[in-house]
Structure formats: C-alpha cells, structure tokens
C-alpha cells in the first residue's frame, strides 16, 4: 500500500474532477499540530463507503507546510512531507516521500508497519495531516525567582518571561510518541500541558550556562541564538530524539531581579559610580548646594543652620582635597617648567636655554655669575674686576 504521485491536471481541474474520493485539509492554524483528514466524496459516486477505509485510487492533496501520514490499524503504513497530489494504491509498496528530510525513512523502519504483498487492507485506515510550519506564541515564565551568578552583582535572584517557537521535524516520531490515535485534532494546547515544565527546567539550566560565560543578567535577552542552541542541546534526547521536535528560537522579553537583589544592584552601582573622584566631586557640589538651601530655611535660625553646614562643608573639603591633590600632582607648576635666566658673558644676552641665543656660548656651570658691567664670570659675592656686588 502506498502513494503514487498523480499526473498534473489542468489548471481548471478540481480535486472532485480528478478523483471520486479524496482527502484534503485546509491550512492548519498555529494551534493545530495534527488533524485527521476527512474523506470527500464526489457527486454521483457511491457515498456509502466507510469513513475509515481508504479506497484504492483515492486522492490525497498535500498543501505547502503540511505532511501526511497514513495509519492502518494504529500503525503507520505511508507518509509524505512533499506537497502535491497523490493517489492511494493499495497494491504498491510504501513510496515514503521524505523530500530529503533526514531520518524519516529510519523512523519509518522503526515505527512503521511492514508491507506484505497481497495482504488484505486493515479495518481502520486514517489519513492525518501534520503541521510542519514553525509554531509561534509559546509563552513561558518563572514561577518563582531563580538564583543567578552575575559577574558584577554576584549572587542575585531573577525572574524572566518570553516566548519560543518550535517545529515538528519528524512527523512519525511525533505521531507515535506524542499524539497517538487522534480522533479529530491534536492541538498545541494539549502539547503545552505536558511540555511546558520540561521546557522551563531546561531553560533554567541554559541560563545557568550563560552565567558561567559571565553574561550579565540584563544582557540575557540579547543571547537569542545561544539560547536556542543550548535549549536544543538540553532537550535533544527528550524532544528531538524521542518526539521529533526542535526548538527554532527562544526570545526572553524581560529579566527582572527580585526586590532584595534590586537593592543590592543599586548599592553596587552607586559604589562603582562614586569610586570615580570626578563623579564624587560633582555629587559633593550638589550636596553642598542643597545643604545651603536647607540652612537658609532653617526655622531655628539661619546662623545655626549655616554652622551645621560649615561642619559638613569641612568634611566635604577633605574629600575635595583628594581630587585637588590629584589634579595638582598631575600638573607641574608653570614656574618650574620655565627655568631660571642667565646672561651671556660674551655679548650680555639674557637667555633661558643652555646656549646663548645670539652667539651660541654655552651656559656657565652652576655656581657662577656674570658681571653686568664688564661681563666677567665670577664665583664669589663681588666682581673680581670692578668690585660690583652679585645681584
């Protein structure tokens, strides 16, 4: 029993024109993961056929974003993830249209029903349409704050919430291990009831991994690619290998610390900010201005208020002094940078450098001076030629 690709019909041909009986499914909504196909019988044909028996030659139309599995007596006998029109041939082997999807034929070999040449059809045959599109709007959040080892704030507690998307990568595993024999429709809501706790537990482990990589708590929402990869790793055995599902994306919309952690974060931020002397000095100016305003409006008298302000101001000056000292240390005095002047013994030119700017004579060695009257270089307190005292 298997599917055979139907010949391409004319553009105006409808399903009813091509087959007397056919299965078709409109676009599956975001909430519909599996839907049982309903047999449609064309006008003029025998309408007394069983709903759960697929007649030889029945047509099956598969839309984009859909897959089909055919089940006989609870076992999968055929599947296709390739869109198009197909005809059911009860005498042929399964065609297994996997459209290049990895692992589907292996899954069929594990879970599918073995084909028996000449075997009689089962008493219950069903066509199920599988939603292969990305499934959006799967919300999650923490029930209580979780510990987070932040690289800056150390041990804090955070809450977070967001959304994730997933896809059914292996319809055979999903039907066999999750949905089972669906009477009509298997929805995302049903899947959420059993999967949400698993997802949140895996996400807690994933976020702890970000902490090990020194990601600050408020940068977690930026790590969407890493979150999706780590989540697939964490859920690989339970979701992918067993259920045929992969996580497509994880978006954390908001991360908030609890009240105690928020206070700690604010205190550490203040300490970091005021460790900068320039910021501390600016804060001091604001505090002094505020103190002066309060002193002026003191009901006990402005003088008493300003006495209190003076005591506070003195303490503030000690802090400001540290800032001033740093500035003064970093800036040498103008006088020292300029150096002393000396007079050239040959032409009397007053210089500041090591050589005379007019004749190039070197500056006399330390301890000597040149008489301004006759240019004699002396070492004592009086000129050795004219007796003029050293200035």
Buried (B, 14 or more C-beta within 10 A) or exposed (E): BBBEEBEEEEEEEEBBEBBBBBBBBEEBEBBBBBBBBEBBBBEEEEEEBEEBBBBEBBBBBBBEEBBBBBBBEEEBBBBBBBBBBBBBBBEBEBBBBBEEBEBBBEBBEEBBBEEEEEEEBBEBBBBBBBBBBEBEEBEBBBEEBBEBBBEEBEEBBBBBEBBBBBBBBBBBBBBBBBBEEBEEBBBBEBBBEEBBEEBBEBBBEBBBBBBEEEBBBBEBBEBBEBBBBBBBBBBBEEBBBBBBBBBBBBEBEEBBBBEEBBEBBEEBEEEEEEEEBEEBBEBBEEEBEEBBEEBEEBEEEEEEBBEBBEEEBEEBEEEBEEBEEEEEEEEEEEEEEEEEEBBBBEEEEEBEEEEBEEEEBEBBEEEEBBBBEEBBBBEEEEBEEEEBEEE
